[in-house]
Amino acid sequence: MEKIRGKCLCEGVKYEISGKLSSIYNCHCSKCRRWHGAAFRSRASIEASQFTLLSGEELLSAFKSSGHVTKYFCKVCGSPLHSTYANKPNVLGIALGALEGVKTKPKANIFTASKASWYDINDELPQYESWPGNEAKVRETKK
């Protein structure tokens, strides 16, 4: 079974993911941008059962960013690590920046309606103003 390891910047929190990640998306929503301090957050989802915390449980801190999303991060270095969802208790959102060895590429740019005004999306990925499937694409993939 495939194993992917992740860790925070100070390396106090370490974890392992067993199995494959779901589709990877670059999320441009304002909350992800603020959480990561970047133009977008690359993220995937996994089943909670795929996640094993190897060290640093005492270093984890949480912030409830909305009525149903809680963000977890290292309280020493501030690295964003994962999210939980009240409406999907068996799913974790994983911040890809903390992972090592991911071979899959992002599938699309999402929540582009609230992208950073100073950032131009220049990749060839499809763009969606919200979640894929909830609306038509803003831009098709160039072939």
Steps between C-alpha positions, in 0.01 A plus 500: 500500500624847410614714795551875492669681786443855612642735762486856619782754455657438845456122444328458836179372338548201272233284340444235239225446244432145383356460153420751230392859525178617339517748213736789569369853457658844525250691715494878449232583762582787735510274808754261348710793378505654849565164667801432279621856440518422129309545175332160545499180703569166332279245674357152483264295714550165665297270722582566866600133534788561256662753736743397775659760725856383568613775738408841633139458613572746784616757240173502304272798534166561333299792365133478400506697175129462427191329635613162371879520436778473759861564392787327680852643515822473699491743793881530497571587134147576373508252209149423368449123501143378451131585532199316638138547394197476730282392207754232391647357821693222323683736261816705549614782273877478456730794425739366237783739587584292807519169309804331349492275195164590345513401133148597390447842344211739576177444308364859496499846653193551719325800655661723240225761549683608817859456379767751600473812285878512463532141372439383144425129458731400216484121508298288261265358764122551481368780720181493707340786691394249773520119542519303174160357419316790663532716189648516153871551455623856470776389266549173318834319500703594192595203287 
